Amino acid sequence: MGPCDLQAVLDAIPRGSGAFARLLETRDDAAVTAIGDDLCLVQTVDFFTPIVDDPYSFGQIAAANALSDVYAMGARPLTAMNLVGWPVEIAAEHLVEVLRGGAEKVAEAGAELAGGHTIEDKEPKYGLAVTGLAHPAEIVYNGGALPGDVLVLTKPLGIGILASALKKDRVTEADIDAAVRSAAHLNAAAARAMAAVGVHACTDVTGFGLLGHLSEMLDASGGGTMEREEAVGARIAVASVPVHDGVVELAAEGVYAGGLRSNRSFLARRIVAEDSGAGPAIDRPECLTLFDPQTSGGLLMAVRHDSLDDLLAALVGEGERGWPIGEVVPDPEGRIFLDRRAGA
């Protein structure tokens, strides 16, 4: 569901109190429920249709995507349950491969696969319901970013555009192998680096794209449950944002899915260009990638400027990489400034 339609649905739901009320307000990646003074449950669910043809890779990516919400909150996965919709026309051995790929990712995460639920459906769907554990002091919310914080991203963008290109026979699965491996890669090590250094806020980048999830971080950091009066925006150095090979060229040719268009339309009002180039910034190929729906994208963290080097070093120590892509700035309207200047 696109962000505009989803927002309309969420606005109609009574706020109430507790973990669900916080999720409605801040769009945190998972629900956090205290079950004692020193322990929290962290719960999430995610499933989707295939973005690649290979069923095993699809299972891996879908599982990594669901587990990512727990990692983004600073928690450790404990159990996972399969969610499956499967057409009777597709051979059962393909479903076996999907479940095998998912089960291997759950095991890699150190979690226990505890069953699940399967229904007949017109289109294949797979994902997980995941429960994690954390000490209350370990929880990282998407709110809390402060002016001056550096924004760090841990995976390149573009898997959505590449998946669209695959469906249109513009690329082969071999062409997008690096992106598929990136999508199937767990955010566990990046989360460990985050915990070792400490950050002000974190979210994972998934269906709403980089700018969509960044906007949720900015909104959650500017008031509401965070009880901060100063609204914040962000400045993104477009040239510093990592993208997979071939993605910008495909975007220039209009090869992208409706989800990118929905994200762009929903966010257009808060995007500001900071260069003198011709045409709307959000229509330029390198900027379109910032709206691309990601499936199992990286973590987006807001970290103190004087902790940036420590975070980047911790990521390297975990075998990961981080790209500083911008900064949090004071802004009463919560806008996102796209700076396309070289070296910005």
N, C-alpha and C positions, 0 to 999 in steps of 0.2 A: 504494500500500500504506500502511495506517495506521501510526502510529509504534509501537504496541504489537507488531503483527505483524513489522514491520521490525526492531525491537529483538531479538526472538526469533531471527530469522534471523542477524543480525549477531553475536549472542552465540555462535552455533554455528560461526562461522568462525575458524580459528586466527589469532592475532594476527601472528606472524612479526615482521618488522622492516621499516624503510623507510617510504616514503610511504604505502603501503596500511595499515600498522599505525597510523600517525598518523590517517588518515581514520577508521578504525574507532573510535579512542579519542575523538577530538575532534569528529568530524562536520564538519570543515572543508568549505568549499564546493567545493573542487577539490583535486586531487592536485598536489603540488609536487615536482618532481624536478630536482635540480641537475645541469647538464650541463657545468659549468665553475665556476671561482671567481667569475665575474661574470655568470652567466646561469642562469636556471631555466626549465624548462617547466612550465606550469600547464594541467592538462587536466581537462575535465569533460564530462558528457553529460546531456541532459535531453530528454524528449519526453512528450507527453500527448494526450488526446482534446480535441476542440474545446470551448471555453467560450463561443463566440459562433457565430452562424450564418454570418456573412460569411467566406468562405474566405480572402480576402486579409488581413483583420484577424487571423484565426486564425494565419496564417503569420507575420505581424509579431510577434504576442504570443509565440508559441512560440520564435521566434528570439531575441527580446529576453530572454526568460526564461533560455535556455541561456547566452547571452553574459554574463548578470548574474553568474554564479558566478565568471567570470574577473575581472570588475571588482571584485567583493567582496574578492578576494585582492590587489588592487592591481596586477594585471597588465594587459597589452594584448593583445587578441585577434589572433592571427596567421592561423589557418586554421579553417574550419568544414566539416563534412560533414553532409549531409542524412540524416535517419532517417525513413522513411516506411512506414506501414502503411495500405493503401488498399483499400476494398471495390470489387469489379469492378462493382457495381451503381451506383456513383456516377460520374457523367460525368467524363471525364478533364480537361475544361476547369476543373472545380473544383479539381483537384489542381494544375493550372497556376497558378491564382491563389494557392493556399497557398504554392507554391514561389516565386512572384514576390514575395510579401510577405516571406518569409524571406530571399530573396536581397538584397532592398533593405536590410533591416536589417543583414545581414552587410557589405554595401558601406558603409553608414553607419558601421559600427564600424571601417572601415579594414582589414578582414580579407579573406582570399581564400576563396571558396567552392570546395572541392576535391572535388566529387563527393558520393558517399554510397551509400545502400543502400535498396532498396524491396522490400516484400513485400506479398502480398495478405493482408488482414485483415478481420475482420467489422465493425470500427469504425475510422473514420479516426484516425490518429495521426501526429503530426509533431513533430520537434524537431531538435536539432543535437548533434553531438560537436564540441567546441571545444578548440583548443590555443592557449594564450597564452604570452607571454614576459614576464619581469621580471628585474631585478637582485635578488639575494638580499635586499639592504637595503630593497627596495621592497615585499616581500611583507607583507601584513597578514593575520594569522590571526584566527580567531574567539576564541582564548584570549588572555588578557593584560589583560582588564578589571580595574581596580583600585577599591577602595572610594573613593568620592568622585567617580568618573567620571560624567559626564552622558551619558545615552542619547539619541541623536538619530536620528530616523526621517525618510526623505526622500520617501516617497510615502504617501498616505492608504490606509487599509485598506478592505476590503469587496468586492473584485471577485468573490470566491467566492460571497458571498451574492447579489450582483446577477446572477451567472451562473445561480444556482439559480432566482432569480425570473424570469429570461428563459425558462428551460426550462418553467416553470409558467405562462407567459403573464401574469405579474404586472406585468411591465415590457416595454417595447419596446427594440430596439437603439438607437433615438434617445434613450430615457430614460437609457441607460447610456453614452452616447457619451464623456463626460468620463472615466469609469473605463476604457473601452477604450483611449482615447488615452494615459492614464497607464500602463496595462499594456504598451502597445507602445513606450513611451518608454525609450530606453537609459539605463542607469545610468552611462554613460561620464563625463558631466560631473560627477556627484556623486563619482565615483571620483577625478577630477582634483582636486577641492576637498579630498577626504580626503588625497590625497598631498601637496598643498601645505601643509597644516597639520600633519598627523600625528595619528594616533589610536592608542589602545592595542589596539583590537580592532574587527573588523567582520564582519558576515554579511549576506546578503540575505534578505529575508522572502519565503518561498515556501510550499510545501505544508503545513508544520507550523504555520503561522500565526505571528503576532508572538511570542506567549508560548512556542511550541515552539522557535523559533530562538533566542530569548533564553535559554531554559533550556540549550540547547547551548552558548551563549556562557559562561554562568555555570559550567557543568560543566567546560568546557575551561580556564577561568580559575582554577579552584580546585585544581588539582593535575595529576596525570598527566604528560604531556610538558612542561607548563609549569613543573614542579618548584617550585610554590608551595604553602606549607603552609596559607595562610589561605583558607578557603572563602568564597565571596561569593554574595550574593543580589541582589535588585533591588527597588526600590520604583517602581511605575508610577503616575503621576498620570492616572487614567483619562480625566478631562475634557480632558487635553492631547493625547490621541492623536487624530490626524486620521482622519476616516472620510469616504467618499464620501456624497453626498446620498442620503437615503432608506434607508440601510443599517440604522441602528438601528431604524427603524420596521418594516422587514421582519423583522429578527431578533426583535422583540417578537411578531410574528405566527407565528413558527416557520418562516420561510422561509429555510432553509439546508440544506446538503448533509450527507451522512454523514461527510465528512471533518472538518467542524467538531466533530461529536459525538465522533469518535475522538480528536481532539486534546484536547478538553476532558476526556474520560475518562482519557487518559494522563497529563495534567498536574495533575489535581485534587488529588492528594496534596501538591503543593508550593505551592498557591495559598492565600494568606491575605488575608481582607478586613480593611480598616482603617477601617470605618465602622460605624454602628449601624443600618444599614438592615435591613429584614426580608428573610428568605430568603437562600439561598446566593448569594454574590457571583457565582459563575461562571454562574448562571442568569439574571442580569439582562441586558437587551438590550445595554447599552453594553459589558458585559464579554464577552458572546458574540462580539462583533466581534474581540476580541483573539485568539480561537482560529480565526478564519476562514482557511481555506487560501487563500493568495494565489498568483496566477499572474502572474509577473513583477512582484513587489512591489519596494519600495524597499530601500535600504541601511539597516542598523541599526548605528550606530557608538557606541563607548564612547570618550569624549574627556575629557581633563583639564578640570576646571572652569575653569581660567584660560585655556584655549584655546577655550572654547565660542564666544565672540564672534567669534574669528578664523575658526572653522569656518563659522559661520552667514554671515559676510560673504563667505567664499570660495564658498559655495554660491550666494549671490545673484549674485556676480560671474560664475558659470558659468551663470546663468539658471535655477538650481534653488532649492529651498526646503528648509529643515530644521526639524523640530519637536522641541524638547527635550521628552521624554515621561517622564523619570524619572531615577533615579540608581542606581549600583551601591553596595551596602551590605555590610558584613561580616555574614555569616550562616553558622553552622556547618552548616546543613541545606540551603543553597542555595535558600532559598524565594523566591517572588515575591509581594510585598505589593501588593495592589490598593487604592489610595487613591481613593475616590470623593468625597472632600470637595471642595466648590467651591473653586477656586483652588489646589488641592494641587499 
